[in-house]
């Protein structure tokens, strides 16, 4: 499953309460803070609400270690 790296690039000042709650739910508290989430419909919907405040990058899935 693909992972998404989400980075907050703009301030939440002036954002609506709903947008601030979406940033909180994504785990973003400060500018330049980054989090990784699995690629899912729910996460993409949250990103869509705050797309002007964040930058999204796809992270390559790490291969399982052979023991």
PADRENMAR-994765 format. One record per atom (N, C-alpha, C): residue number from 1; residue in one letter; atom name; x, y, z. Coordinates in nm, 4 decimals, decimal comma. Example, Ala and Ser with C-alpha at 12.3 -4.5 7.8 and 13.67 -1.06 7.14 Angstrom:
{mikol 1 a N {1,3190 -0,5690 0,7800}}
{mikol 1 a CA {1,2300 -0,4500 0,7800}}
{mikol 1 a C {1,3200 -0,3300 0,7800}}
{mikol 2 s N {1,2850 -0,2250 0,7080}}
{mikol 2 s CA {1,3670 -0,1060 0,7140}}
{mikol 2 s C {1,2900 0,0030 0,7870}}
This chain:
{mikol 1 x N {0,0848 -0,1184 0,0000}}
{mikol 1 x CA {0,0000 0,0000 0,0000}}
{mikol 1 x C {0,0889 0,1241 0,0000}}
{mikol 2 x N {0,0516 0,2194 -0,0789}}
{mikol 2 x CA {0,1286 0,3430 -0,0906}}
{mikol 2 x C {0,1100 0,4303 0,0331}}
{mikol 3 x N {0,2104 0,5088 0,0596}}
{mikol 3 x CA {0,2040 0,6045 0,1700}}
{mikol 3 x C {0,2108 0,7447 0,1129}}
{mikol 4 x N {0,1494 0,8382 0,1847}}
{mikol 4 x CA {0,1523 0,9780 0,1460}}
{mikol 4 x C {0,2263 1,0570 0,2531}}
{mikol 5 x N {0,3180 1,1428 0,2102}}
{mikol 5 x CA {0,3857 1,2345 0,3012}}
{mikol 5 x C {0,3181 1,3696 0,2851}}
{mikol 6 x N {0,2593 1,4191 0,3929}}
{mikol 6 x CA {0,1839 1,5438 0,3906}}
{mikol 6 x C {0,2597 1,6468 0,4731}}
{mikol 7 x N {0,2880 1,7628 0,4126}}
{mikol 7 x CA {0,3624 1,8697 0,4783}}
{mikol 7 x C {0,2796 1,9969 0,4763}}
{mikol 8 x N {0,2650 2,0599 0,5933}}
{mikol 8 x CA {0,1930 2,1866 0,6005}}
{mikol 8 x C {0,2864 2,2965 0,5521}}
{mikol 9 x N {0,2435 2,3726 0,4497}}
{mikol 9 x CA {0,3300 2,4758 0,3922}}
{mikol 9 x C {0,2799 2,6169 0,4175}}
{mikol 10 x N {0,1562 2,6302 0,4623}}
{mikol 10 x CA {0,1015 2,7628 0,4918}}
{mikol 10 x C {0,0385 2,7625 0,6299}}
{mikol 11 x N {0,0255 2,8803 0,6862}}
{mikol 11 x CA {-0,0294 2,8966 0,8204}}
{mikol 11 x C {-0,1790 2,8697 0,8231}}
{mikol 12 x N {-0,2247 2,8235 0,9389}}
{mikol 12 x CA {-0,3677 2,8009 0,9580}}
{mikol 12 x C {-0,4414 2,9288 0,9983}}
{mikol 13 x N {-0,3688 3,0379 1,0180}}
{mikol 13 x CA {-0,4323 3,1652 1,0524}}
{mikol 13 x C {-0,5203 3,2073 0,9351}}
{mikol 14 x N {-0,6442 3,2369 0,9619}}
{mikol 14 x CA {-0,7382 3,2763 0,8577}}
{mikol 14 x C {-0,8150 3,1589 0,7993}}
{mikol 15 x N {-0,7766 3,0361 0,8347}}
{mikol 15 x CA {-0,8481 2,9179 0,7866}}
{mikol 15 x C {-0,9760 2,9010 0,8683}}
{mikol 16 x N {-1,0725 2,8331 0,8091}}
{mikol 16 x CA {-1,1981 2,8095 0,8803}}
{mikol 16 x C {-1,1766 2,7072 0,9914}}
{mikol 17 x N {-1,2727 2,6980 1,0811}}
{mikol 17 x CA {-1,2638 2,6029 1,1918}}
{mikol 17 x C {-1,2584 2,4592 1,1389}}
{mikol 18 x N {-1,3323 2,4316 1,0342}}
{mikol 18 x CA {-1,3346 2,2984 0,9749}}
{mikol 18 x C {-1,1973 2,2613 0,9173}}
{mikol 19 x N {-1,1308 2,3577 0,8540}}
{mikol 19 x CA {-0,9986 2,3329 0,7986}}
{mikol 19 x C {-0,8971 2,3090 0,9099}}
{mikol 20 x N {-0,9072 2,3851 1,0182}}
{mikol 20 x CA {-0,8169 2,3658 1,1321}}
{mikol 20 x C {-0,8360 2,2277 1,1939}}
{mikol 21 x N {-0,9596 2,1823 1,2027}}
{mikol 21 x CA {-0,9868 2,0493 1,2568}}
{mikol 21 x C {-0,9312 1,9400 1,1658}}
{mikol 22 x N {-0,9362 1,9617 1,0351}}
{mikol 22 x CA {-0,8776 1,8650 0,9417}}
{mikol 22 x C {-0,7260 1,8600 0,9572}}
{mikol 23 x N {-0,6624 1,9750 0,9732}}
{mikol 23 x CA {-0,5180 1,9766 0,9952}}
{mikol 23 x C {-0,4831 1,9025 1,1244}}
{mikol 24 x N {-0,5617 1,9250 1,2302}}
{mikol 24 x CA {-0,5389 1,8566 1,3571}}
{mikol 24 x C {-0,5550 1,7052 1,3402}}
{mikol 25 x N {-0,6571 1,6640 1,2682}}
{mikol 25 x CA {-0,6827 1,5215 1,2474}}
{mikol 25 x C {-0,5716 1,4568 1,1649}}
{mikol 26 x N {-0,5119 1,5320 1,0757}}
{mikol 26 x CA {-0,3996 1,4801 0,9976}}
{mikol 26 x C {-0,2711 1,4762 1,0803}}
{mikol 27 x N {-0,2686 1,5479 1,1915}}
{mikol 27 x CA {-0,1509 1,5496 1,2779}}
{mikol 27 x C {-0,0568 1,6643 1,2494}}
{mikol 28 x N {-0,1069 1,7687 1,1821}}
{mikol 28 x CA {-0,0238 1,8837 1,1462}}
{mikol 28 x C {-0,0526 1,9996 1,2412}}
{mikol 29 x N {0,0503 2,0443 1,3115}}
{mikol 29 x CA {0,0344 2,1514 1,4095}}
{mikol 29 x C {0,1102 2,2781 1,3717}}
{mikol 30 x N {0,2211 2,2638 1,2978}}
{mikol 30 x CA {0,3069 2,3772 1,2664}}
{mikol 30 x C {0,3431 2,3772 1,1183}}
{mikol 31 x N {0,3860 2,4921 1,0698}}
{mikol 31 x CA {0,4339 2,5024 0,9321}}
{mikol 31 x C {0,5606 2,4175 0,9193}}
{mikol 32 x N {0,5745 2,3510 0,8066}}
{mikol 32 x CA {0,6854 2,2614 0,7736}}
{mikol 32 x C {0,6828 2,1307 0,8524}}
{mikol 33 x N {0,5770 2,1045 0,9261}}
{mikol 33 x CA {0,5623 1,9750 0,9928}}
{mikol 33 x C {0,5160 1,8737 0,8886}}
{mikol 34 x N {0,5681 1,7508 0,8983}}
{mikol 34 x CA {0,5332 1,6467 0,8028}}
{mikol 34 x C {0,4826 1,5229 0,8759}}
{mikol 35 x N {0,3893 1,4544 0,8137}}
{mikol 35 x CA {0,3379 1,3275 0,8645}}
{mikol 35 x C {0,3211 1,2326 0,7472}}
{mikol 36 x N {0,3205 1,1032 0,7773}}
{mikol 36 x CA {0,2960 1,0021 0,6749}}
{mikol 36 x C {0,1690 0,9264 0,7102}}
{mikol 37 x N {0,0846 0,9080 0,6110}}
{mikol 37 x CA {-0,0397 0,8331 0,6272}}
{mikol 37 x C {-0,0530 0,7354 0,5114}}
{mikol 38 x N {-0,1252 0,6267 0,5356}}
{mikol 38 x CA {-0,1577 0,5349 0,4268}}
{mikol 38 x C {-0,2499 0,6054 0,3293}}
{mikol 39 x N {-0,2386 0,5690 0,2037}}
{mikol 39 x CA {-0,3226 0,6268 0,0989}}
{mikol 39 x C {-0,4621 0,5662 0,1087}}
{mikol 40 x N {-0,5589 0,6452 0,1551}}
{mikol 40 x CA {-0,6965 0,5969 0,1670}}
{mikol 40 x C {-0,7928 0,7079 0,1254}}
{mikol 41 x N {-0,9154 0,6697 0,1043}}
{mikol 41 x CA {-1,0178 0,7644 0,0617}}
{mikol 41 x C {-1,0417 0,8707 0,1694}}
{mikol 42 x N {-1,0396 0,8304 0,2946}}
{mikol 42 x CA {-1,0633 0,9233 0,4051}}
{mikol 42 x C {-0,9533 1,0291 0,4109}}
{mikol 43 x N {-0,8289 0,9861 0,4024}}
{mikol 43 x CA {-0,7151 1,0790 0,4074}}
{mikol 43 x C {-0,7188 1,1727 0,2873}}
{mikol 44 x N {-0,7500 1,1201 0,1696}}
{mikol 44 x CA {-0,7570 1,2048 0,0502}}
{mikol 44 x C {-0,8681 1,3093 0,0628}}
{mikol 45 x N {-0,9793 1,2741 0,1263}}
{mikol 45 x CA {-1,0867 1,3704 0,1488}}
{mikol 45 x C {-1,0439 1,4820 0,2429}}
{mikol 46 x N {-0,9676 1,4462 0,3457}}
{mikol 46 x CA {-0,9178 1,5469 0,4390}}
{mikol 46 x C {-0,8173 1,6388 0,3701}}
{mikol 47 x N {-0,7333 1,5806 0,2860}}
{mikol 47 x CA {-0,6358 1,6608 0,2117}}
{mikol 47 x C {-0,7063 1,7561 0,1168}}
{mikol 48 x N {-0,8127 1,7100 0,0545}}
{mikol 48 x CA {-0,8884 1,7932 -0,0407}}
{mikol 48 x C {-0,9416 1,9201 0,0274}}
{mikol 49 x N {-0,9805 1,9102 0,1539}}
{mikol 49 x CA {-1,0327 2,0257 0,2282}}
{mikol 49 x C {-0,9261 2,1300 0,2580}}
{mikol 50 x N {-0,8002 2,0864 0,2675}}
{mikol 50 x CA {-0,6927 2,1785 0,3056}}
{mikol 50 x C {-0,5806 2,1807 0,2015}}
{mikol 51 x N {-0,6136 2,1514 0,0769}}
{mikol 51 x CA {-0,5107 2,1384 -0,0275}}
{mikol 51 x C {-0,4319 2,2670 -0,0498}}
{mikol 52 x N {-0,4875 2,3820 -0,0149}}
{mikol 52 x CA {-0,4159 2,5081 -0,0316}}
{mikol 52 x C {-0,3172 2,5331 0,0826}}
{mikol 53 x N {-0,3215 2,4512 0,1875}}
{mikol 53 x CA {-0,2338 2,4674 0,3029}}
{mikol 53 x C {-0,1245 2,3607 0,3110}}
{mikol 54 x N {-0,1363 2,2554 0,2301}}
{mikol 54 x CA {-0,0436 2,1423 0,2412}}
{mikol 54 x C {0,0185 2,1055 0,1076}}
{mikol 55 x N {0,1288 2,0306 0,1165}}
{mikol 55 x CA {0,1941 1,9719 -0,0002}}
{mikol 55 x C {0,1929 1,8213 0,0214}}
{mikol 56 x N {0,1560 1,7461 -0,0821}}
{mikol 56 x CA {0,1438 1,6013 -0,0709}}
{mikol 56 x C {0,2427 1,5344 -0,1656}}
{mikol 57 x N {0,3164 1,4372 -0,1124}}
{mikol 57 x CA {0,4106 1,3601 -0,1923}}
{mikol 57 x C {0,3833 1,2118 -0,1686}}
{mikol 58 x N {0,4023 1,1307 -0,2716}}
{mikol 58 x CA {0,3865 0,9872 -0,2565}}
{mikol 58 x C {0,5214 0,9281 -0,2181}}
{mikol 59 x N {0,5220 0,8456 -0,1140}}
{mikol 59 x CA {0,6436 0,7826 -0,0651}}
{mikol 59 x C {0,6446 0,6380 -0,1135}}
{mikol 60 x N {0,7559 0,5960 -0,1669}}
{mikol 60 x CA {0,7676 0,4586 -0,2152}}
{mikol 60 x C {0,7546 0,3615 -0,0983}}
{mikol 61 x N {0,6830 0,2540 -0,1206}}
{mikol 61 x CA {0,6659 0,1534 -0,0158}}
{mikol 61 x C {0,7983 0,0838 0,0098}}
{mikol 62 x N {0,8317 0,0627 0,1343}}
{mikol 62 x CA {0,9561 -0,0021 0,1691}}
{mikol 62 x C {0,9402 -0,1541 0,1521}}
{mikol 63 x N {1,0409 -0,2145 0,0955}}
{mikol 63 x CA {1,0389 -0,3595 0,0748}}
{mikol 63 x C {1,0547 -0,4291 0,2113}}
{mikol 64 x N {0,9873 -0,5395 0,2258}}
{mikol 64 x CA {0,9966 -0,6158 0,3501}}
{mikol 64 x C {1,1368 -0,6751 0,3623}}
{mikol 65 x N {1,1891 -0,6735 0,4829}}
{mikol 65 x CA {1,3242 -0,7259 0,5062}}
{mikol 65 x C {1,3210 -0,8783 0,5021}}
{mikol 66 x N {1,4148 -0,9357 0,4288}}
{mikol 66 x CA {1,4283 -1,0807 0,4255}}
{mikol 66 x C {1,5191 -1,1227 0,5386}}
{mikol 67 x N {1,4727 -1,2149 0,6188}}
{mikol 67 x CA {1,5526 -1,2586 0,7338}}
{mikol 67 x C {1,6185 -1,3899 0,7091}}
